[in-house]
Amino acid sequence: MSVALANGSDQAIALCRVGRTTKDCSLILVATILASTLAFLDGAVINVALPRIGEDLRTDGSLLQWLMTVYLLPLGSLQLLAGAFGDHFGHRRILFLGTTLFTLASLWCALAGDI
């Protein structure tokens, strides 16, 4: 007997509950929300810090606009690839890899001496 699911969230809940406890499903949800919030917060912090970044790196407004573009373009495009890679290689592995690369790239940017 098959059960028709109303929408994608119902399907995700049903898939999560196969072989997992409610606590496991809640932890999965919290982990993915925190990981996606990381990118949102980093973008907001960069926007707020742009004047200070411009002062510290002695650059003008046009290069600071490029800084935001260079940050957001790979972030948006790599999210599409991460979804496909997650389906192929495993979502947990790709989430961990993506979060690690994001952290290392953020540290590298923080240590930059010029634009």
C-alpha positions in Angstrom: 0.0 0.0 0.0 1.4 3.4 -1.0 0.7 6.7 0.7 0.4 9.8 -1.3 2.3 12.7 0.2 0.9 16.2 0.0 4.1 18.2 -0.5 7.9 18.0 -0.3 8.1 18.8 3.4 5.8 15.8 4.1 8.0 13.7 2.0 11.1 14.9 3.8 9.5 14.1 7.2 8.5 10.6 5.9 12.0 9.9 4.6 13.6 11.2 7.8 11.5 9.0 10.0 12.5 5.8 8.1 14.8 4.1 10.6 15.4 7.3 12.6 14.0 8.7 15.9 12.3 12.1 16.2 15.4 13.3 18.0 17.6 12.3 15.1 15.3 14.1 12.6 15.3 17.2 14.8 19.2 17.2 15.0 19.4 16.9 11.2 17.1 19.9 10.8 19.0 22.0 13.3 22.3 21.1 11.6 21.1 22.1 8.2 19.5 25.3 9.4 22.7 26.3 11.2 24.9 25.5 8.1 22.6 27.6 5.8 22.5 30.4 8.4 26.3 30.5 8.4 26.4 31.8 4.8 23.6 34.3 5.4 25.3 35.7 8.4 28.6 36.0 6.7 27.1 38.0 3.8 25.4 40.3 6.3 28.6 40.8 8.2 30.5 41.6 5.1 27.9 44.2 4.1 28.1 45.9 7.5 31.9 45.8 7.5 32.5 47.0 3.9 33.4 50.6 5.0 36.0 49.3 7.5 37.3 46.7 4.9 37.8 49.6 2.5 39.7 51.6 5.0 41.9 48.7 6.1 42.7 47.6 2.6 42.9 51.2 1.2 40.5 50.7 -1.7 37.6 52.5 -3.3 33.9 51.7 -3.6 34.1 50.1 -7.0 36.5 47.4 -5.8 34.3 46.9 -2.7 31.3 46.2 -5.0 33.4 43.6 -6.8 34.3 42.1 -3.4 30.6 41.4 -2.8 30.1 40.0 -6.3 33.1 37.7 -6.0 31.8 36.5 -2.7 28.2 35.9 -3.7 28.7 34.5 -7.2 30.6 31.3 -6.2 28.4 30.9 -3.1 25.3 30.8 -5.2 26.7 28.6 -7.9 28.3 26.1 -5.6 25.0 25.6 -3.7 23.6 24.0 -6.9 26.6 21.7 -7.2 26.5 20.8 -3.5 22.9 19.6 -3.9 23.9 17.3 -6.8 27.0 16.1 -5.0 25.0 15.4 -1.9 22.7 13.2 -3.8 25.6 11.3 -5.3 28.2 11.2 -2.5 26.0 11.6 0.6 24.5 14.7 2.2 26.4 14.4 5.5 29.8 14.2 3.8 29.1 17.1 1.4 27.7 19.3 4.2 30.8 18.7 6.3 33.1 19.3 3.3 31.2 22.5 2.3 31.3 23.9 5.8 35.0 23.1 6.2 35.8 24.8 2.8 33.7 27.8 3.7 35.5 28.2 7.1 38.9 27.9 5.5 38.0 30.4 2.7 36.7 32.8 5.3 39.9 32.6 7.3 42.0 33.1 4.2 40.0 36.2 3.3 40.4 37.5 6.9 44.2 37.2 6.6 44.3 39.0 3.2 46.7 41.9 3.1 45.1 43.7 0.1 42.0 43.5 -2.1 
